[in-house]
Amino acid sequence: MQEYFSTLAAQTAASIPNIITAFFIFLVSLYFARWLSNLVERVLLRREAASNVTHLLADILRWTIIVFGAITALQRFFNVTAFLTGLGILGFTIGFALQSITQNFVSGIILLIQQPFKTGDEIGVLAYEGVVLEINLRTTELQSLDGRIVILPNAEVLAHPIVNYTRANRRRVDLTMAVPHGKDPEKIRTALLDAMKDVPGYVPAPAPQVTFTNFGISSIELLAYFWVDTSLTTVRLAKDAGLLGVKKTFAARKLSIPSSIAKVKE
């Protein structure tokens, strides 16, 4: 019996350095998990990410670090390689089965961190244009310009070009039209330039331009464009005001109203 207790005391004494080291590793992982998760939470909240998503990501990060620290601490006492290998096989099987969900989840995290757009922005992605209503971990919800609610998988959003109209504080408005042959091109150009300056939201720089692009059978085609401040108006309203301004200006100067006004891509 005395020999047994002597052996136990010797083994316990020999294990003290490992116990201290494991305890230190675990404490460091707790501290680092708390510090890093708080940092990520502050960064995401500063970027105006949804608070529920922010807290969820912070918790996932915190517990991931804690679990990793606990496994590292346990490694001081026994080999956990076989255990981790079993977990890895199980995780691979589950991950393969949930591949689509995982892709959308990771894409959602990337969208929340990089923020190519945020709630309230008007964007264009895939075949849809609209206002962002909500950014979740799996999906992005849009309200299209015709009022439809569109829910897009985050993996699809991240994999395609994204056009953020809201971030573009200035946008160009194009007017394509044709004027009959025989009219003075410079008078036409001057009238168009004057008409564009009266559009609400018009900005003088970059300067508006009127360029003649092609000869038709009975007319000469031209492109007139100008820039507007998107905080004051939209491209559609500016185009509407521009066309009405052209009609009014040409009528006042007794010039023929341009014809063949074409619908252009916005």
HUTALIN-V27801 format. One record per backbone hydrogen bond with DSSP energy under -1.0 kcal/mol. CO is the residue of the C=O (numbers start at 1). NH is the residue of the N-H. Records with the same first field share a line. If there is no record, write none. Layout:
CO=NH, NH
//
This chain:
1=5
2=6
3=7
4=8
5=9
6=10
7=11
8=12
9=13
10=14
11=15
15=19
16=20
17=21
18=22
19=23
20=24
21=25
22=26
23=27
24=28
25=29
26=30
27=31
28=32
29=33
30=34
31=35
32=36
33=37
34=38
35=39
36=40
37=41
38=42
39=43
40=44
41=45
42=46
43=47
44=49
45=48
50=54
51=55
52=56
53=57
54=58
55=59
56=60
57=61
58=62
59=63
60=64
61=65
62=66
63=67
64=68
65=69
66=70
67=71
68=72
69=73
70=74
71=75
73=76
74=77, 78
80=84
81=85
82=86
83=87
84=88
85=89
86=90
87=91
88=92
89=93
90=94
91=95
92=96
93=97
94=98
96=99
98=102
99=103
100=104
101=105
102=106
103=107
104=108
105=109
106=110
107=111
108=112
109=113
110=114
111=115
118=121
121=132
122=165, 166
123=130
124=163
125=128
128=125
129=145
130=123
131=143
132=120
134=141
138=154
139=136
140=152
141=133, 134
142=150
143=131
144=147
148=144
150=142
152=140
153=157
154=158
155=159
163=124
167=169
169=230
171=228
173=226
175=224
176=262
177=222
178=259
179=220
180=183
184=188
185=189
186=190
187=191
188=192
189=193
190=194
191=195
192=196
193=197
195=198
196=199
199=202
201=229
209=225
211=223
214=221
218=181
219=216
220=179
221=213, 214
222=177
223=211
224=175
225=209
226=173
227=203
228=171
229=232, 233
234=238
235=239
236=240
237=241
238=242
239=243
240=244
241=245
242=246
243=247
244=248
245=249
246=250
247=251
248=252
249=253
250=255
251=254
259=178
//
